[in-house]
């Protein structure tokens, strides 16, 4: 059976939506997601606002809190566009599927950007196999396991 491919452009909507609405989800992805993983420019800027707030307060910002930091017309428009683009996302997502797909999204985006970074470095003559290996190993070892404890009640 062949592996299904994930529509990365569509799935970035899911990542942004869940990051705007779920503290636990955002906490699990914040160390792995880079704004450059988003092809949608509005998502890049809004995600940067979300993560900046989360790193200070350890909670997802409310709409009012986000709008308080939208200090330019462009950011206000980015937030408006983001809300419009994610409004049709299903609210009741299967948690296992969500985390599995998010992990896949993060790994694929990370590998892609690592490849382009390594290609740039190599074209400049900066070829360090150990460093290249470490970068790819980091990409491929992303793990979003949120259930790592023991269940003593079962």
Kinemage of the C-alpha trace (Angstrom):
@kinemage 1
@onewidth
@group {chain A} dominant
@subgroup {mainchain}
@vectorlist {calphas} color= white
{ca unk a 1} P 0.000 0.000 0.000
{ca unk a 2} L 1.429 3.375 -0.945
{ca unk a 3} L 1.711 6.166 1.572
{ca unk a 4} L -0.796 8.973 1.201
{ca unk a 5} L 0.746 12.346 0.596
{ca unk a 6} L -0.234 15.293 2.712
{ca unk a 7} L -1.330 18.522 1.042
{ca unk a 8} L 1.177 20.748 2.815
{ca unk a 9} L -0.373 23.999 1.596
{ca unk a 10} L -3.770 23.003 2.958
{ca unk a 11} L -2.373 21.525 6.154
{ca unk a 12} L -0.660 24.783 7.093
{ca unk a 13} L -4.206 26.118 7.609
{ca unk a 14} L -4.780 23.353 10.131
{ca unk a 15} L -1.518 24.167 11.931
{ca unk a 16} L -2.431 27.851 12.189
{ca unk a 17} L -6.004 27.108 13.258
{ca unk a 18} L -4.944 24.701 16.009
{ca unk a 19} L -2.175 27.075 17.102
{ca unk a 20} L -4.787 29.820 17.507
{ca unk a 21} L -7.213 27.642 19.455
{ca unk a 22} L -5.351 24.976 21.411
{ca unk a 23} L -2.698 25.679 24.064
{ca unk a 24} L -1.569 22.061 24.228
{ca unk a 25} L -1.158 21.800 20.470
{ca unk a 26} L 0.796 25.049 20.257
{ca unk a 27} L 3.048 23.976 23.127
{ca unk a 28} L 3.816 20.724 21.306
{ca unk a 29} L 4.732 22.346 17.965
{ca unk a 30} L 6.251 25.689 18.956
{ca unk a 31} L 9.829 24.385 19.114
{ca unk a 32} L 9.573 22.826 15.656
{ca unk a 33} L 7.600 25.289 13.524
{ca unk a 34} L 9.423 28.064 11.757
{ca unk a 35} L 7.530 30.893 10.055
{ca unk a 36} L 9.259 29.990 6.789
{ca unk a 37} L 7.381 26.668 6.841
{ca unk a 38} L 4.264 28.574 5.752
{ca unk a 39} L 3.859 29.441 2.094
{ca unk a 40} L 1.033 31.847 2.956
{ca unk a 41} L 2.615 35.180 3.946
{ca unk a 42} L -0.288 36.092 6.243
{ca unk a 43} L 0.161 32.829 8.137
{ca unk a 44} L 3.872 33.549 8.602
{ca unk a 45} L 3.251 36.897 10.245
{ca unk a 46} L 0.270 35.799 12.335
{ca unk a 47} L 2.076 32.669 13.518
{ca unk a 48} L 4.998 34.859 14.589
{ca unk a 49} L 2.596 36.969 16.684
{ca unk a 50} L 1.014 33.868 18.223
{ca unk a 51} L 4.336 32.309 19.182
{ca unk a 52} L 5.733 35.553 20.572
{ca unk a 53} L 2.702 35.896 22.841
{ca unk a 54} L 2.782 32.213 23.835
{ca unk a 55} L 6.460 32.362 24.792
{ca unk a 56} L 5.687 35.201 27.233
{ca unk a 57} L 2.329 34.045 28.633
{ca unk a 58} L 2.216 30.255 27.988
{ca unk a 59} L -1.258 30.525 26.531
{ca unk a 60} L -2.783 31.125 23.122
{ca unk a 61} L -3.664 34.789 22.658
{ca unk a 62} L -7.296 35.792 22.294
{ca unk a 63} L -8.530 37.639 19.222
{ca unk a 64} L -8.370 40.896 21.166
{ca unk a 65} L -4.810 40.212 22.299
{ca unk a 66} L -3.691 39.444 18.758
{ca unk a 67} L -5.365 42.559 17.396
{ca unk a 68} L -3.626 44.598 20.109
{ca unk a 69} L -0.300 43.616 18.546
{ca unk a 70} L -1.414 44.183 14.963
{ca unk a 71} L 0.205 47.604 14.932
{ca unk a 72} L 0.329 48.092 11.169
{ca unk a 73} L -2.379 47.997 8.512
{ca unk a 74} L -0.542 45.046 6.940
{ca unk a 75} L -0.682 42.990 10.148
{ca unk a 76} L -4.360 43.811 10.612
{ca unk a 77} L -4.993 42.628 7.054
{ca unk a 78} L -2.876 39.496 7.642
{ca unk a 79} L -4.967 38.577 10.674
{ca unk a 80} L -8.218 39.245 8.811
{ca unk a 81} L -7.019 37.073 5.894
{ca unk a 82} L -5.910 34.315 8.253
{ca unk a 83} L -9.260 34.179 10.023
{ca unk a 84} L -11.047 34.094 6.669
{ca unk a 85} L -8.844 31.251 5.378
{ca unk a 86} L -9.202 29.032 8.454
{ca unk a 87} L -12.880 29.566 9.248
{ca unk a 88} L -13.937 26.391 7.403
{ca unk a 89} L -11.546 24.050 9.225
{ca unk a 90} L -13.374 21.251 11.039
{ca unk a 91} L -13.460 21.929 14.761
{ca unk a 92} L -13.511 18.267 15.832
{ca unk a 93} L -10.312 16.802 14.468
{ca unk a 94} L -9.147 13.308 15.319
{ca unk a 95} L -6.292 13.960 17.747
{ca unk a 96} L -4.127 11.028 16.633
{ca unk a 97} L -4.529 11.969 12.978
{ca unk a 98} L -3.857 15.638 13.769
{ca unk a 99} L -0.585 14.935 15.544
{ca unk a 100} L 0.542 12.351 13.003
{ca unk a 101} L -0.139 14.754 10.136
{ca unk a 102} L 1.447 17.660 11.981
{ca unk a 103} L 4.576 15.616 12.570
{ca unk a 104} L 4.653 14.722 8.876
{ca unk a 105} L 4.136 18.384 7.900
{ca unk a 106} L 6.957 19.516 10.187
{ca unk a 107} L 9.366 16.836 9.003
{ca unk a 108} L 8.713 17.481 5.315
{ca unk a 109} L 8.977 21.259 5.688
{ca unk a 110} L 12.088 20.933 7.823
{ca unk a 111} L 13.773 18.555 5.365
{ca unk a 112} L 12.914 20.826 2.439
{ca unk a 113} L 14.359 23.924 4.080
{ca unk a 114} L 17.392 22.027 5.333
{ca unk a 115} L 18.031 20.812 1.785
{ca unk a 116} L 17.908 24.356 0.422
{ca unk a 117} L 20.167 25.619 3.217
{ca unk a 118} L 22.675 22.809 2.637
{ca unk a 119} L 22.607 23.420 -1.136
{ca unk a 120} L 23.326 27.121 -0.524
{ca unk a 121} L 26.186 26.261 1.828
{ca unk a 122} L 27.646 23.741 -0.630
{ca unk a 123} L 27.456 26.219 -3.495
{ca unk a 124} L 29.558 28.575 -1.363
{ca unk a 125} L 32.099 25.806 -0.728
{ca unk a 126} L 31.008 25.234 2.866
{ca unk a 127} L 30.751 21.439 2.911
{ca unk a 128} L 30.731 19.904 6.372
{ca unk a 129} L 29.331 16.347 6.313
{ca unk a 130} L 28.986 16.139 10.109
{ca unk a 131} L 26.997 19.378 10.229
{ca unk a 132} L 24.830 18.309 7.290
{ca unk a 133} L 24.151 14.966 8.957
{ca unk a 134} L 23.204 16.692 12.236
{ca unk a 135} L 20.785 19.015 10.438
{ca unk a 136} L 19.001 16.153 8.684
{ca unk a 137} L 18.979 14.016 11.806
{ca unk a 138} L 17.266 16.856 13.678
{ca unk a 139} L 14.630 17.158 10.925
{ca unk a 140} L 13.859 13.478 10.869
{ca unk a 141} L 13.707 13.087 14.649
{ca unk a 142} L 10.808 15.479 15.231
{ca unk a 143} L 8.409 13.714 17.572
{ca unk a 144} L 5.169 15.207 18.848
{ca unk a 145} L 4.238 12.427 21.257
{ca unk a 146} L 1.979 14.119 23.757
{ca unk a 147} L 1.073 10.962 25.652
{ca unk a 148} L 4.392 9.916 27.136
{ca unk a 149} L 3.232 9.264 30.703
{ca unk a 150} L 2.051 6.075 32.319
{ca unk a 151} L -1.639 5.362 32.714
{ca unk a 152} L -1.897 3.765 36.168
{ca unk a 153} L -5.686 3.892 36.218
{ca unk a 154} L -6.266 1.284 33.515
